[in-house]
Every structure is written in structure tokens, then in C-alpha cells.
Amino acid sequence: MASLITGNKFDPNTDIPDLSGKVYVVTGGSAGIGFGIVAHLLQHNPEKIYLLSNKEEHAEEAQQELAKTWGDASKVEWRKCNLESLKQTDETARNLAKELTRLDGLVCNAGLGVGPYNESEDGLDTHMQVNVFAQAHLILTLLPVLQKTKDSRIVSQSSDLHRAAPSSVKFQSLDEINTDIGATYLYNRTKLAQILFSRELIKHIKAGQFGTVSETEGLPWINSTHPGAIKTDQQFQAEDAYGTLGKIGVRVVRPFLGDPVDQGCRPVLFATTSPDIVKEQIQGAYIVPDRKPTDPSSQAKDDELSASLWKLTKEVLESKIGNLDYTM
Ligand SMILES: NC(=O)c1ccc[n+]([C@@H]2O[C@H](COP(=O)([O-])OP(=O)(O)OC[C@H]3O[C@@H](n4cnc5c(N)ncnc54)[C@H](OP(=O)(O)O)[C@@H]3O)[C@@H](O)[C@H]2O)c1
């Protein structure tokens, strides 16, 4: 429910509270919407932001841009984390888990867009690996420190395109995941999975699988978001998948898309920083711009589907990474 006082507006320049002493991890913070998220967190004086991404040159550009306008960029530390490599994701996740004494927000924003089917070095569809499995591992590895930080947040950047996931999606096997269902469906499926994973995670935490949970402790505020239709490099991935038609489509659509730094970052920043999340008990929600919890698709509310996704994620992480610090 949007606040009666503020309506549905969340201006990141003025509505983020002072973040003194707080620590954040943001995946995909080097470009597009993720850059907007990091920039506005930095604007409000946090203790530290860990920016996780793959390409060093993007991270360097982001650091320079942050230093120009947004605050003390030395508070933003880049950690290389190629989500297409579970080994590297695991290394980064475990190092952070060892180092952090508090974590106020984990933002899982990194993502592959509508694009061609590929398999990772781990033998997985790269869309599911980057957007879902690798970030699930990050969430679960950092869960203990999130659980001990009061009113911490876990936010997954989904998309309204989750509504157009194929009805045949069951999340039942690796064979199903490693089938090329087409560039758009590959993307939509992951955006559905992100909402399902968040909802299922809440159930498992509440059931005590990750330690004792009380009214006020042990359960972070876990939500998914849709950023709006935003102008970023992500649209160019569709050109690879759809050739000339893709190029024309992208050029027609781009002028009408929103700005990542002013607009695309708003729902995530609301979910990650606003005290209204606690006041209004916004848990397991799907939040659309700027700050509106909204009904996701019926697939995204399907308990059987979320249970299958959980089971498959467990199989993938146990078999591909192994020796996990958590039990799913
Ligand atoms: N743009 C939209 O209209 C829109 C709409 C709905 C949802 N979304 C979602 O919003 C999120 C951000 O999208 P965006 O439009 O800002 O995209 P973007 O400009 O393409 O940025 C993507 C970010 O993800 C990171 N990333 C990609 N592959 C990675 C990998 N293998 N390992 C680690 N990091 C990786 C990139 O880091 P590198 O620089 O290292 O590649 C970059 O920081 C995505 O989850 C997307 O699905 C976007």
C-alpha cells in the first residue's frame, strides 16, 4: 500500500534517510540502473558500498562518475564477481561473508537482458545462472550477516516481463533449463524465477531452516522490484538476438525509455532504504515504480512452482559449487 502521505512518489534525492553506519552490497552497480542505485546510496552517506560486477572498465568508469557528483567514492569498493562463473561468485561471496560484520542491504540487480542462448563454464543457461542461481548463492552465503543486522533488506531486480514467461515453465530439471526457448522467454523466465525465489526464501527462513526467527530478528525484509522501462545498454543485447529487426525495434523504443539514474533506481532504493518498508510491513512484495506493492502474475504466486525452483536451485548449487556454508 503506497503511503497516504507521500502517494506513490519516492524521490531518491530527498526520500532516502541518512545511511550513516550502513553497509550495502549491490550487484551490477557498474552501469545502467545499478549505477543509479549505487550513486543514490552514496549520496546519503553510508559507511560502505560493495559494488559487484564483471567488467573492470565499467567499474572504473562508474568510480570516476561517482567521485564527480555523488560523494566520497572511496566508500565504494569494487569486487570482481563474474556471475557466469560459480567458482568466482563463490569466492567473492565467501570473502564478503568472512569480512562483513553487518550488512544492511543486498541488492541483486545484475542481469542479462533479452539475448541469445549461451551456456556458462558451469554448463548452465547463462540467463538462469547470472540472473538467478549465482545471485541465489550470494544471498544464501550472506544471509547470516543479513539476519543479524536489524531491519536488513534483500532486494531482487525483477521485471514486469515476468508476466510473459511461458506457461510451460516448471523449473523441474537441468534439461528444461538448458533448452533454448528463445531470447525473450529466456529473460522472462529468469524474472519470474527471481520473484518466486524471494517468496520461497521467506518461507524457509520463517520455518527456521536458517536459524531461529523472532518477530523482530532473523528475517530480513525481502522484496522484488520492477524498475520501469529504462534506457540502458541492456536493450542492445536484443540486437544480438534479433538482428536487423532487433536493431530497428531498439532504435524506435529507446527515446521513450526512462532515465536509469533519476527513475529506474527508485523501486529498489525504496525497498532497500525506506523505513516505510518496516512501518507498512512490506514483505515478499513485488514493487513497481516508484514504491507500489503490486500483484505479480499468478505464476509468480504459484507455491508449487516456487518449491520446484528451490529444489532445482539446491541441486544446481550443491552439484556445481558443493561444500556450501548453508543447507537449503
Ligand atoms: N532496463 C530496463 O528497462 C529494465 C526493465 C526491467 C528490469 N530490468 C532489470 O534491471 C537490472 C539492471 O539492468 P540494466 O538495464 O541497468 O542493465 P545494464 O545497463 O546492461 O547493466 C547490467 C549490469 O549487470 C552486470 N552484469 C551483467 N553480466 C554480469 C556478470 N556475468 N557478472 C556480474 N555482473 C554482470 C553488468 O556489469 P558489467 O559491467 O561487469 O557487465 C552491469 O553492471 C537487470 O536485472 C534487468 O533485468 C531492466
The ligand as an SDF file (V2000), in Angstrom:
LIG
                    3D

 48 52  0  0  0  0  0  0  0  0999 V2000
   16.4640   -1.5440  -18.4880 N   0  0  0  0  0  0  0  0  0  0  0  0
   15.2020   -1.8920  -18.3010 C   0  0  0  0  0  0  0  0  0  0  0  0
   14.2600   -1.3320  -18.9200 O   0  0  0  0  0  0  0  0  0  0  0  0
   14.8600   -2.9660  -17.3170 C   0  0  0  0  0  0  0  0  0  0  0  0
   13.4980   -3.3100  -17.1700 C   0  0  0  0  0  0  0  0  0  0  0  0
   13.1680   -4.2990  -16.2480 C   0  0  0  0  0  0  0  0  0  0  0  0
   14.1620   -4.9140  -15.4790 C   0  0  0  0  0  0  0  0  0  0  0  0
   15.4710   -4.5590  -15.6520 N   0  0  0  0  0  0  0  0  0  0  0  0
   16.4790   -5.2320  -14.8220 C   0  0  0  0  0  0  0  0  0  0  0  0
   17.3140   -4.2810  -14.1790 O   0  0  0  0  0  0  0  0  0  0  0  0
   18.6210   -4.8330  -13.9500 C   0  0  0  0  0  0  0  0  0  0  0  0
   19.6770   -3.8760  -14.4470 C   0  0  0  0  0  0  0  0  0  0  0  0
   19.5050   -3.7200  -15.8350 O   0  0  0  0  0  0  0  0  0  0  0  0
   20.0990   -2.5260  -16.6910 P   0  0  0  0  0  0  0  0  0  0  0  0
   19.0760   -2.2020  -17.7030 O   0  0  0  0  0  0  0  0  0  0  0  0
   20.6630   -1.4850  -15.8200 O   0  0  0  0  0  0  0  0  0  0  0  0
   21.2680   -3.3230  -17.4490 O   0  0  0  0  0  0  0  0  0  0  0  0
   22.7530   -2.9370  -17.8870 P   0  0  0  0  0  0  0  0  0  0  0  0
   22.8710   -1.4620  -18.1100 O   0  0  0  0  0  0  0  0  0  0  0  0
   23.0650   -3.8670  -19.0040 O   0  0  0  0  0  0  0  0  0  0  0  0
   23.6060   -3.3250  -16.6060 O   0  0  0  0  0  0  0  0  0  0  0  0
   23.7380   -4.6540  -16.2420 C   0  0  0  0  0  0  0  0  0  0  0  0
   24.6270   -4.7850  -15.0230 C   0  0  0  0  0  0  0  0  0  0  0  0
   24.7160   -6.1850  -14.7280 O   0  0  0  0  0  0  0  0  0  0  0  0
   26.0870   -6.5410  -14.6750 C   0  0  0  0  0  0  0  0  0  0  0  0
   26.3470   -7.8790  -15.2110 N   0  0  0  0  0  0  0  0  0  0  0  0
   25.9860   -8.3960  -16.4020 C   0  0  0  0  0  0  0  0  0  0  0  0
   26.5150   -9.6260  -16.5530 N   0  0  0  0  0  0  0  0  0  0  0  0
   27.2370   -9.8800  -15.4250 C   0  0  0  0  0  0  0  0  0  0  0  0
   28.0260  -10.9650  -14.9900 C   0  0  0  0  0  0  0  0  0  0  0  0
   28.2210  -12.0460  -15.7390 N   0  0  0  0  0  0  0  0  0  0  0  0
   28.6200  -10.8830  -13.7820 N   0  0  0  0  0  0  0  0  0  0  0  0
   28.4600   -9.8000  -12.9990 C   0  0  0  0  0  0  0  0  0  0  0  0
   27.7440   -8.7330  -13.3630 N   0  0  0  0  0  0  0  0  0  0  0  0
   27.1390   -8.7740  -14.5760 C   0  0  0  0  0  0  0  0  0  0  0  0
   26.8070   -5.5320  -15.5350 C   0  0  0  0  0  0  0  0  0  0  0  0
   28.1700   -5.4970  -15.1150 O   0  0  0  0  0  0  0  0  0  0  0  0
   29.4150   -5.4410  -16.1520 P   0  0  0  0  0  0  0  0  0  0  0  0
   29.6110   -4.0040  -16.4140 O   0  0  0  0  0  0  0  0  0  0  0  0
   30.5180   -6.0630  -15.4250 O   0  0  0  0  0  0  0  0  0  0  0  0
   28.9910   -6.2030  -17.3590 O   0  0  0  0  0  0  0  0  0  0  0  0
   26.0290   -4.2600  -15.2630 C   0  0  0  0  0  0  0  0  0  0  0  0
   26.5040   -3.6310  -14.1110 O   0  0  0  0  0  0  0  0  0  0  0  0
   18.6220   -6.1880  -14.6500 C   0  0  0  0  0  0  0  0  0  0  0  0
   18.3890   -7.2030  -13.7020 O   0  0  0  0  0  0  0  0  0  0  0  0
   17.4510   -6.0880  -15.6150 C   0  0  0  0  0  0  0  0  0  0  0  0
   16.9160   -7.3390  -15.9460 O   0  0  0  0  0  0  0  0  0  0  0  0
   15.8420   -3.6110  -16.5540 C   0  0  0  0  0  0  0  0  0  0  0  0
  1  2  1  0
  2  3  2  0
  2  4  1  0
  4  5  1  0
  4 48  2  0
  5  6  2  0
  6  7  1  0
  7  8  2  0
  8  9  1  0
  8 48  1  0
  9 10  1  0
  9 46  1  0
 10 11  1  0
 11 12  1  0
 11 44  1  0
 12 13  1  0
 13 14  1  0
 14 15  2  0
 14 16  1  0
 14 17  1  0
 17 18  1  0
 18 19  2  0
 18 20  1  0
 18 21  1  0
 21 22  1  0
 22 23  1  0
 23 24  1  0
 23 42  1  0
 24 25  1  0
 25 26  1  0
 25 36  1  0
 26 27  1  0
 26 35  1  0
 27 28  2  0
 28 29  1  0
 29 30  1  0
 29 35  2  0
 30 31  1  0
 30 32  2  0
 32 33  1  0
 33 34  2  0
 34 35  1  0
 36 37  1  0
 36 42  1  0
 37 38  1  0
 38 39  2  0
 38 40  1  0
 38 41  1  0
 42 43  1  0
 44 45  1  0
 44 46  1  0
 46 47  1  0
M  CHG  2   8   1  16  -1
M  END
$$$$
